[in-house]
Amino acid sequence: MTTLEIERDVSLAPLTSLELGGPAKYFVRAGDETTLVEALRWSADREIPSAILAGGSNLIVPDEGYEGLVIQMAIDALDFREGGTVSAGAGVAWEKVVEGAVARGWAGLECLSGIPGSTGATPIQNVGAYGVEVAEVIARVRVLRRDTLAFDELAPEDCGFGYRDSLFKRDPGRFVVSAVDFALRPNGPGTVRYAELEKNVVPGATLAEIRRTVRALRRQKSMLIEPGDPNRRSAGSFFLNPVVALADADRLVEQAIDEKLVSAVDEVPRYPTQGAQVKLAAGWLIEKAGVAKGTRRGAIGVSSKHALALVHHGGGTTAELLAFADEIRARVFDRFGVTLKREPRLLV
């Protein structure tokens, strides 16, 4: 049996990309499934709440920290198997999986390059970028059931995937993701279905070329976490692109024309989705509601490169971040009647 090394009062801010928030009362690093089970049993036996910390790129930590056990997911096994199957532990850095797949000529992940965080978070968030969602290539998700502390394997159809959504996200207290298998396409063509990407790659581009282009586009928007970038302390897109009824989207377009926010209908970004609904661009709504890129509220601001990212410039608080997010949400609702939802998870 593994001997748990429980630490006390561990600062969580350095373990997140926002670099905000207080300490965990208890903290343990789980490098294998046995440690994960023992950590959850330890907290349950003491009736102490527990939470999983992955790469920290999609997490907001309250200023007061967390009055329970934070389990840092560090299961880092990574196996590229013949036929295009990749098996990755939940603690493996996501970019390591993408890089390995592209280097082998296995298609399916090249558009998801540059997304920070760990592999275990990808099915929870159903991460997506440039027209691709990770649900398209997931073959299996290995999970630990919190109620029984037994492991199970879920097929994609059991994961309830939706736009930036999953069963794991909707019911966070039910499962802990410990590993993910991906079914990729050896020697397959890259996926180029997103307009911005199509404009920047040549027909027949290799997977490596597509990946480089994706990273270049993300860099232009400060969506890569890189030293020296003043926008680096963020959680990526802070708001989800809202999905609304077709009639509401048409109303918004009419409003934009009437108020001379645009001169033509096609200048309002919108994308059809399933069920006669339309996905709007949250960044466009934010800017048209009067919140410009680079807007600051003390130590918190909007990225100077991307209106969807909120940035911590150092010395700020989580309370200030959430207050600014609420201000942006209110301005968008007051202007357009559209409610923005937060994308990163608040640790509670």
LUMKE-92510 format. One record per residue (C-alpha): z, y, x; residue in three letters. Coordinates in Angstrom, 3 decimals. Each point is the difference from the previous one (the first is absolute). Layout:
// LUMKE-92510
+----------+----------+----------+--------+
!        w !        v !        u ! torvex !
+----------+----------+----------+--------+
!        Z !        Y !        X !    ala !
...
+----------+----------+----------+--------+
***
This chain:
// LUMKE-92510
+----------+----------+----------+--------+
!        w !        v !        u ! torvex !
+----------+----------+----------+--------+
!    0.000 !    0.000 !    0.000 !    met !
!   -0.862 !    3.481 !    1.210 !    thr !
!    2.914 !    2.305 !    0.767 !    thr !
!   -0.616 !    3.254 !   -1.822 !    leu !
!    0.293 !    3.136 !    2.087 !    glu !
!    1.026 !    2.564 !   -2.584 !    ile !
!    0.055 !    3.566 !    1.307 !    glu !
!    1.860 !    2.925 !   -1.570 !    arg !
!   -1.190 !    3.532 !   -0.803 !    asp !
!   -3.501 !   -0.327 !    1.416 !    val !
!   -2.182 !    3.099 !   -0.286 !    ser !
!   -3.071 !   -0.724 !   -2.121 !    leu !
!   -1.927 !    3.231 !    0.583 !    ala !
!   -1.496 !   -1.172 !    3.339 !    pro !
!   -1.194 !   -3.173 !   -1.735 !    leu !
!   -2.129 !    1.897 !   -2.516 !    thr !
!   -3.153 !    2.054 !    0.442 !    ser !
!    1.555 !    2.986 !   -1.818 !    leu !
!    2.998 !   -0.025 !    2.381 !    glu !
!    2.337 !    1.025 !   -2.799 !    leu !
!    3.147 !   -1.377 !   -1.571 !    gly !
!    3.428 !   -1.317 !    0.813 !    gly !
!    1.385 !   -3.289 !    1.385 !    pro !
!    0.268 !   -3.530 !   -1.329 !    ala !
!    3.612 !   -1.082 !   -0.406 !    lys !
!   -1.036 !   -3.479 !    1.134 !    tyr !
!   -3.159 !   -0.991 !    1.863 !    phe !
!   -1.570 !   -3.213 !    1.273 !    val !
!   -3.337 !   -0.893 !    1.570 !    arg !
!   -1.601 !   -3.141 !   -1.489 !    ala !
!   -2.360 !   -1.563 !    2.518 !    gly !
!   -0.374 !   -3.251 !   -1.917 !    asp !
!    0.382 !   -1.408 !   -3.508 !    glu !
!    3.372 !   -1.596 !    0.744 !    thr !
!    1.485 !    3.361 !    0.941 !    thr !
!   -1.548 !    1.578 !   -3.101 !    leu !
!    1.657 !   -2.576 !   -2.260 !    val !
!    3.356 !    0.302 !    1.753 !    glu !
!   -0.088 !    3.788 !   -0.216 !    ala !
!   -0.660 !   -0.074 !   -3.732 !    leu !
!    2.730 !   -2.608 !   -0.482 !    arg !
!    2.416 !    2.136 !    2.057 !    trp !
!   -0.577 !    3.017 !   -2.230 !    ser !
!    0.137 !   -2.046 !   -3.220 !    ala !
!    3.280 !   -1.666 !    0.980 !    asp !
!    1.528 !    3.438 !    0.519 !    arg !
!   -1.685 !    1.545 !   -3.046 !    glu !
!   -1.658 !    2.536 !    2.276 !    ile !
!   -3.463 !    1.307 !   -0.952 !    pro !
!   -2.825 !   -0.786 !    2.390 !    ser !
!   -3.389 !    1.519 !    0.717 !    ala !
!   -2.973 !   -0.954 !    2.138 !    ile !
!   -1.324 !    2.372 !    2.658 !    leu !
!   -3.504 !   -0.743 !    1.212 !    ala !
!   -2.075 !    2.413 !    2.092 !    gly !
!    1.664 !    3.016 !   -1.595 !    gly !
!   -3.287 !    1.784 !   -0.693 !    ser !
!    0.378 !   -0.095 !   -3.780 !    asn !
!    3.730 !    0.571 !   -0.297 !    leu !
!    2.172 !    3.010 !   -0.844 !    ile !
!    3.636 !   -0.291 !    1.089 !    val !
!    2.582 !    2.157 !   -1.840 !    pro !
!    2.015 !    2.450 !    2.090 !    asp !
!    3.154 !   -1.971 !   -0.749 !    glu !
!   -1.624 !   -3.181 !    1.317 !    gly !
!    0.466 !   -3.441 !   -1.561 !    tyr !
!    3.377 !   -1.454 !   -1.020 !    glu !
!   -1.051 !   -3.590 !    0.537 !    gly !
!   -1.776 !   -2.359 !    2.380 !    leu !
!   -3.434 !    1.014 !    1.284 !    val !
!   -1.996 !   -2.986 !    1.254 !    ile !
!   -2.693 !    0.988 !    2.456 !    gln !
!   -2.887 !   -2.427 !   -0.422 !    met !
!   -1.068 !   -1.230 !    3.442 !    ala !
!   -1.717 !   -3.354 !   -0.669 !    ile !
!   -2.918 !    0.402 !    2.381 !    asp !
!   -1.956 !   -3.292 !    0.037 !    ala !
!   -3.772 !    0.576 !   -0.062 !    leu !
!   -2.609 !   -2.755 !   -0.149 !    asp !
!   -3.791 !    0.304 !   -0.261 !    phe !
!   -1.221 !   -3.387 !   -1.194 !    arg !
!   -3.473 !   -1.500 !   -0.023 !    glu !
!   -2.018 !    0.923 !   -3.072 !    gly !
!    1.301 !    3.544 !   -0.360 !    gly !
!    3.592 !   -0.530 !   -1.118 !    thr !
!    2.595 !    2.354 !    1.440 !    val !
!    3.693 !   -0.758 !   -0.429 !    ser !
!    2.288 !    2.910 !    0.832 !    ala !
!    3.753 !    0.387 !   -0.155 !    gly !
!    1.291 !    2.913 !   -2.037 !    ala !
!    1.133 !    1.849 !    3.119 !    gly !
!   -3.376 !   -0.018 !    1.762 !    val !
!   -1.432 !    3.496 !    0.463 !    ala !
!   -2.891 !    0.313 !   -2.450 !    trp !
!   -2.385 !    1.487 !    2.549 !    glu !
!    0.465 !   -3.075 !    2.191 !    lys !
!   -1.352 !   -2.171 !   -2.838 !    val !
!   -2.978 !    2.290 !   -0.622 !    val !
!   -0.813 !    0.274 !    3.698 !    glu !
!    0.136 !   -3.774 !    0.472 !    gly !
!   -2.253 !   -0.670 !   -2.986 !    ala !
!   -2.616 !    2.544 !    1.045 !    val !
!    0.007 !   -1.279 !    3.604 !    ala !
!   -0.852 !   -3.479 !   -1.321 !    arg !
!   -2.748 !    1.291 !   -2.276 !    gly !
!    1.931 !   -0.894 !   -3.141 !    trp !
!   -0.838 !    2.404 !   -2.817 !    ala !
!    2.328 !    1.249 !   -2.694 !    gly !
!    2.571 !    2.255 !    1.689 !    leu !
!   -2.137 !    2.482 !    1.945 !    glu !
!    0.384 !    2.760 !   -2.631 !    cys !
!    3.786 !   -0.364 !    0.078 !    leu !
!    0.349 !    1.002 !    3.637 !    ser !
!    2.441 !    2.750 !    0.883 !    gly !
!    2.386 !   -0.643 !   -2.872 !    ile !
!    3.498 !    0.119 !    1.526 !    pro !
!    2.748 !   -2.464 !   -0.720 !    gly !
!    0.428 !   -3.754 !    0.005 !    ser !
!   -1.895 !   -2.880 !   -1.563 !    thr !
!    2.730 !   -0.922 !   -2.471 !    gly !
!   -0.382 !    3.338 !   -1.760 !    ala !
!   -3.727 !   -0.418 !   -0.632 !    thr !
!    0.198 !   -2.258 !   -3.084 !    pro !
!    2.951 !    1.941 !   -1.389 !    ile !
!   -1.928 !    3.248 !    0.001 !    gln !
!   -3.417 !   -1.675 !   -0.335 !    asn !
!   -1.042 !    2.397 !    2.731 !    val !
!   -3.511 !    1.322 !   -0.181 !    gly !
!   -2.357 !    2.421 !    1.668 !    ala !
!   -3.695 !    0.830 !    0.064 !    tyr !
!   -0.827 !   -2.091 !   -3.045 !    gly !
!    1.910 !   -3.146 !    1.003 !    val !
!    3.339 !   -1.419 !   -1.172 !    glu !
!    1.915 !   -2.644 !    1.921 !    val !
!    0.197 !   -2.111 !   -3.183 !    ala !
!   -3.694 !   -0.802 !    0.487 !    glu !
!    0.742 !   -2.124 !    3.076 !    val !
!    3.527 !   -1.324 !   -0.609 !    ile !
!    0.054 !   -3.792 !   -0.268 !    ala !
!    3.742 !   -0.598 !   -0.234 !    arg !
!    3.281 !    1.890 !    0.125 !    val !
!    3.067 !   -1.819 !    1.266 !    arg !
!    3.131 !    1.358 !   -1.653 !    val !
!    3.722 !   -0.555 !   -0.055 !    leu !
!    1.464 !    0.004 !   -3.498 !    arg !
!    3.089 !    2.155 !    0.054 !    arg !
!    1.730 !   -1.888 !   -2.848 !    asp !
!   -0.245 !   -3.475 !    1.557 !    thr !
!   -0.624 !    0.864 !    3.683 !    leu !
!   -2.823 !   -2.546 !   -0.101 !    ala !
!   -3.501 !    0.596 !    1.343 !    phe !
!   -3.115 !   -0.153 !   -2.140 !    asp !
!   -3.707 !    0.647 !    0.430 !    glu !
!   -1.884 !    2.166 !   -2.470 !    leu !
!   -3.749 !    0.008 !   -0.584 !    ala !
!   -1.742 !    3.377 !   -0.442 !    pro !
!   -0.205 !   -0.442 !   -3.766 !    glu !
!    3.804 !   -0.326 !   -0.113 !    asp !
!    0.589 !    3.278 !    1.823 !    cys !
!   -0.957 !    2.378 !   -2.823 !    gly !
!   -2.123 !    2.232 !    2.195 !    phe !
!   -1.106 !    3.389 !   -1.296 !    gly !
!   -0.842 !    3.400 !    1.432 !    tyr !
!    2.673 !    0.499 !    2.726 !    arg !
!    2.095 !   -2.403 !   -2.014 !    asp !
!    1.221 !   -3.592 !   -0.156 !    ser !
!    2.608 !   -2.257 !   -1.534 !    leu !
!    2.066 !    0.540 !    3.149 !    phe !
!   -0.013 !    3.759 !   -0.479 !    lys !
!    0.746 !   -0.135 !   -3.736 !    arg !
!    2.881 !   -2.455 !    0.443 !    asp !
!    1.398 !    0.849 !    3.451 !    pro !
!    3.200 !   -1.991 !   -0.380 !    gly !
!   -1.737 !   -3.321 !   -0.584 !    arg !
!   -1.834 !   -0.889 !    3.226 !    phe !
!   -0.040 !    0.712 !    3.719 !    val !
!   -3.403 !   -0.434 !    1.647 !    val !
!    0.318 !   -2.027 !    3.223 !    ser !
!   -3.666 !   -0.725 !    0.847 !    ala !
!   -3.527 !    0.575 !   -1.261 !    val !
!   -3.185 !   -2.066 !    0.384 !    asp !
!   -3.389 !    1.708 !   -0.109 !    phe !
!   -3.375 !   -1.638 !   -0.635 !    ala !
!   -2.589 !    1.915 !    2.007 !    leu !
!   -3.745 !   -0.442 !    0.493 !    arg !
!   -1.028 !   -1.153 !    3.503 !    pro !
!   -3.260 !    1.698 !    1.008 !    asn !
!   -0.064 !    1.712 !   -3.401 !    gly !
!   -1.288 !    3.524 !   -0.593 !    pro !
!    2.389 !    2.913 !   -0.068 !    gly !
!    0.907 !    1.704 !   -3.256 !    thr !
!   -1.541 !    3.444 !   -0.390 !    val !
!    0.342 !    1.065 !   -3.612 !    arg !
!    1.898 !    3.292 !    0.287 !    tyr !
!   -2.138 !    3.146 !   -0.045 !    ala !
!    1.719 !    1.717 !    2.928 !    glu !
!   -0.361 !   -3.122 !    2.111 !    leu !
!   -3.640 !   -0.484 !   -0.973 !    glu !
!   -0.780 !    3.491 !    1.272 !    lys !
!    1.464 !   -0.763 !    3.410 !    asn !
!   -1.249 !   -3.493 !    0.882 !    val !
!   -3.525 !   -1.257 !    0.513 !    val !
!   -1.342 !   -2.865 !   -2.137 !    pro !
!    0.927 !   -3.342 !    1.512 !    gly !
!    2.914 !    1.421 !    1.997 !    ala !
!    2.179 !   -2.552 !    1.759 !    thr !
!    3.597 !   -0.596 !   -1.002 !    leu !
!    1.136 !    1.784 !    3.154 !    ala !
!   -2.172 !    3.016 !   -0.819 !    glu !
!    1.341 !    0.136 !   -3.553 !    ile !
!    3.561 !   -0.235 !    1.298 !    arg !
!   -0.572 !    2.786 !    2.524 !    arg !
!   -1.503 !    2.200 !   -2.717 !    thr !
!    2.911 !   -0.655 !   -2.356 !    val !
!    2.472 !    0.928 !    2.730 !    arg !
!   -1.961 !    3.147 !    0.842 !    ala !
!    0.008 !    1.064 !   -3.655 !    leu !
!    3.719 !   -0.678 !   -0.272 !    arg !
!    0.620 !    1.956 !    3.206 !    arg !
!   -1.808 !    3.013 !   -1.446 !    gln !
!    2.496 !   -0.078 !   -2.878 !    lys !
!    3.048 !   -0.637 !    2.227 !    ser !
!    0.315 !   -3.393 !   -1.661 !    met !
!    0.640 !   -1.735 !    3.324 !    leu !
!    3.483 !    0.241 !    1.445 !    ile !
!   -0.718 !    1.399 !    3.444 !    glu !
!    2.226 !    1.840 !    2.506 !    pro !
!   -0.676 !    3.701 !    0.102 !    gly !
!   -1.394 !    0.219 !   -3.521 !    asp !
!    2.082 !    2.642 !   -1.856 !    pro !
!   -0.585 !   -1.950 !   -3.224 !    asn !
!    1.167 !   -3.341 !    1.401 !    arg !
!    3.362 !   -0.138 !   -1.802 !    arg !
!   -1.173 !   -1.058 !   -3.444 !    ser !
!   -0.164 !   -2.969 !   -2.324 !    ala !
!   -3.760 !    0.277 !   -0.392 !    gly !
!   -1.120 !    0.752 !   -3.533 !    ser !
!    3.125 !    1.218 !   -1.778 !    phe !
!   -1.523 !   -0.177 !   -3.492 !    phe !
!   -2.157 !   -2.610 !   -1.693 !    leu !
!   -3.390 !    1.002 !   -1.324 !    asn !
!    0.710 !    0.224 !   -3.750 !    pro !
!   -1.885 !   -2.292 !   -2.389 !    val !
!   -0.599 !    1.638 !   -3.388 !    val !
!   -1.911 !   -0.642 !   -3.217 !    ala !
!   -3.657 !    0.992 !   -0.013 !    leu !
!    0.680 !    2.703 !   -2.601 !    ala !
!    2.686 !    1.548 !    2.207 !    asp !
!   -2.336 !   -0.016 !    2.975 !    ala !
!   -2.713 !    1.712 !   -2.064 !    asp !
!    2.522 !    2.610 !   -1.138 !    arg !
!    0.988 !    0.690 !    3.590 !    leu !
!   -3.633 !    0.444 !    1.030 !    val !
!   -0.553 !    2.472 !   -2.845 !    glu !
!    3.094 !    1.907 !    1.095 !    gln !
!   -1.205 !    0.119 !    3.601 !    ala !
!   -3.371 !    1.397 !   -1.135 !    ile !
!    1.580 !    2.536 !   -2.391 !    asp !
!    2.418 !    1.236 !    2.674 !    glu !
!   -2.807 !    0.121 !    2.571 !    lys !
!    1.813 !   -2.408 !    2.288 !    leu !
!   -3.376 !   -1.710 !    0.409 !    val !
!   -3.545 !    1.005 !   -0.828 !    ser !
!   -1.292 !   -3.444 !   -0.954 !    ala !
!    1.407 !   -3.085 !   -1.692 !    val !
!   -0.603 !   -2.252 !    2.991 !    asp !
!    2.203 !    2.208 !    2.183 !    glu !
!    3.095 !   -1.492 !   -1.670 !    val !
!    0.742 !   -3.260 !    1.846 !    pro !
!    0.537 !   -2.875 !   -2.411 !    arg !
!   -0.638 !   -3.708 !    0.168 !    tyr !
!   -0.405 !   -2.466 !   -2.888 !    pro !
!    2.477 !   -2.884 !   -0.104 !    thr !
!    0.601 !   -2.932 !   -2.304 !    gln !
!    0.723 !    0.497 !   -3.662 !    gly !
!   -1.937 !    3.238 !   -0.560 !    ala !
!    2.397 !    1.899 !    2.225 !    gln !
!   -0.701 !    2.442 !    2.789 !    val !
!    1.715 !    0.453 !    3.352 !    lys !
!    0.430 !    3.633 !    1.031 !    leu !
!    0.540 !    1.345 !    3.513 !    ala !
!    3.624 !    1.058 !    0.392 !    ala !
!   -0.809 !    2.094 !    3.079 !    gly !
!   -2.594 !    1.991 !   -1.935 !    trp !
!    2.470 !    0.588 !   -2.849 !    leu !
!    2.663 !    1.187 !    2.437 !    ile !
!   -2.286 !    2.499 !    1.700 !    glu !
!   -1.462 !    1.296 !   -3.268 !    lys !
!    3.558 !    0.429 !   -1.301 !    ala !
!    0.502 !    2.501 !    2.808 !    gly !
!    1.686 !   -2.095 !    2.677 !    val !
!   -2.155 !    0.380 !    3.094 !    ala !
!   -0.092 !   -2.202 !    3.067 !    lys !
!    2.581 !    1.206 !    2.504 !    gly !
!    2.349 !    1.454 !   -2.646 !    thr !
!    3.577 !   -0.024 !    1.341 !    arg !
!    3.464 !   -0.056 !   -1.495 !    arg !
!    2.077 !    0.289 !    3.144 !    gly !
!   -0.115 !   -3.284 !    1.904 !    ala !
!   -2.065 !   -1.696 !   -2.731 !    ile !
!   -3.630 !    0.700 !   -0.757 !    gly !
!   -3.401 !   -1.229 !   -1.074 !    val !
!   -2.099 !   -1.437 !    2.804 !    ser !
!   -2.435 !    2.514 !    1.435 !    ser !
!   -2.694 !   -2.681 !   -0.208 !    lys !
!    0.640 !   -1.800 !   -3.290 !    his !
!    1.528 !    1.338 !   -3.211 !    ala !
!    1.368 !   -3.417 !   -0.980 !    leu !
!    2.305 !   -0.296 !    3.007 !    ala !
!    3.393 !    1.667 !    0.155 !    leu !
!    1.194 !    0.624 !    3.532 !    val !
!    3.396 !    0.330 !    1.648 !    his !
!   -0.228 !    2.514 !    2.849 !    his !
!    3.441 !   -0.811 !    1.395 !    gly !
!    3.538 !    0.975 !   -0.913 !    gly !
!   -0.495 !   -0.507 !   -3.732 !    gly !
!    1.709 !   -2.065 !   -2.662 !    thr !
!   -1.108 !   -2.560 !   -2.539 !    thr !
!    1.334 !    2.264 !   -2.750 !    ala !
!   -2.391 !    2.732 !    1.155 !    glu !
!   -2.901 !   -2.475 !    0.044 !    leu !
!    0.690 !   -1.221 !   -3.532 !    leu !
!    0.500 !    3.542 !   -1.302 !    ala !
!   -3.376 !    1.062 !    1.392 !    phe !
!   -1.617 !   -3.105 !   -1.489 !    ala !
!    1.508 !    0.893 !   -3.379 !    asp !
!   -1.383 !    3.534 !    0.319 !    glu !
!   -3.496 !   -1.327 !    0.679 !    ile !
!    0.238 !   -2.470 !   -2.869 !    arg !
!    1.083 !    2.769 !   -2.386 !    ala !
!   -2.814 !    2.325 !    1.078 !    arg !
!   -2.629 !   -2.693 !   -0.562 !    val !
!    1.436 !   -0.893 !   -3.399 !    phe !
!    0.269 !    3.629 !   -1.096 !    asp !
!   -3.583 !    0.686 !    1.051 !    arg !
!   -1.744 !   -3.198 !   -1.092 !    phe !
!    2.400 !   -2.043 !   -2.127 !    gly !
!   -0.239 !   -2.870 !    2.502 !    val !
!    3.123 !   -1.713 !    1.330 !    thr !
!   -0.035 !   -0.993 !    3.656 !    leu !
!    1.967 !   -3.062 !    1.061 !    lys !
!    1.604 !   -0.409 !    3.395 !    arg !
!   -1.487 !   -2.713 !    2.238 !    glu !
!    2.684 !   -0.600 !    2.686 !    pro !
!    3.137 !   -1.902 !   -0.994 !    arg !
!    3.381 !    1.705 !   -0.175 !    leu !
!    2.754 !   -2.152 !    1.511 !    leu !
!    2.706 !   -0.260 !   -2.656 !    val !
+----------+----------+----------+--------+
***
